[in-house]
Amino acid sequence: MAALENELRNNWEKLPKIFVTSSREGTGREEILEYIAHALDEGKALA
């Protein structure tokens, strides 16, 4: 994962949020859902 982030930094000033996930194990599911909920709340605040 660190190698990927380092490669992306060569071209991007700021990296997007990166989620480590697994559909088999369910890893990262709650983190993604919380991120989406937070983004939706921010969008409603701007509207």
N, C-alpha and C positions, 0 to 999 in steps of 0.2 A: 504494500500500500504506500509506503514511504517513497519508493521509487517512482510510482505513478504521480504522486503529489509533486515530487521534485521536477519531473518532466513537465508537468502542467505549469509550474512556476516559471519555466523558461519563456512562456508565451503569454501568461496572464498576470496582471498586476495583483489581483486578489482572487483566491480560489473560492469556488462556490462551496456550499455546505456539502460534505461528503458523508454518506451513510454506508456503513458496512452492514450488509443484509444477507439473509439466507431464506429462501422460500421453504426449504425443507425443514429447517430448525426454527423458523420464525424470528430469527435474530434481527433486531433493528426495527421490527414492525411498530412497536410503541413509539419509538423515537421519531419515525417518519410521520405517524399519525399526529403526534404532538406538534411537530413542525408545521404540518399542513393546517392544523387547527389554529395555531398561532398566526400563520400567514393570512388565513381567512379573517381572523379577528382584526388584524392590522388593516386589511383591505376595507373592512366595514367601517373602521374608524376614519379612513380617508374619504369615504363616500359621502 
